[in-house]
Amino acid sequence: TDKFKKQKKEFKGLLKEIDTEMLKFQRTEDLTSRKQIFMQLELRVNQAEKTKRRFENEYDVLDAGDQAEYANKRQILLRQYEAKRKDYFKIEDTVKAQDNRNGLFDSQNNKNEELRKEARGKHLGNVEKLHGQNNQLGGIHRVAIETEQTAANTYTKLTEQGVKIHGAIDTVEEINPILQDSKSQFKECLEKNAAINLFFIC
């Protein structure tokens, strides 16, 4: 009888501890804290299951009179235990569902991170392409500036040469009347000399 009473007391105490852990779980919203409470609850339920078997064994070895005396209390404790086990399984399903959601969330986070890395890689590639295009445009711009400078220098030289040519033409135009006048004078001299020579000959 004493052993039965001891097991009954231990079993009843574990049922109270299970109630306490369940109440903590219901009042807690933080997921991490809930997981820790569930682990304690799971431990208490497993202990209660072992104690229940010892409690039942001690009841079976009682004499008929003692069994009749404790039969009602035994049934009450067993019904309480089964009810708490059902509540425990509901909580277990809640925790597993939350773990699955977290797993999906983590998986989605990993996919999102992969997409972000891919987008960053494409972005960096586009930036490098833009830098390359900018360098090409810079080279084209430099060539254009050099071409423009060469054209300007050529125009300046041509302008200078044009001025020189115009100067030479003007000089020729100025010299030409003088030459014509010299030719006329020389011709006149030749004609006079010829007349003088003819006079002496005659």
Disulfide bonds with the S-S distance in Angstrom:
none
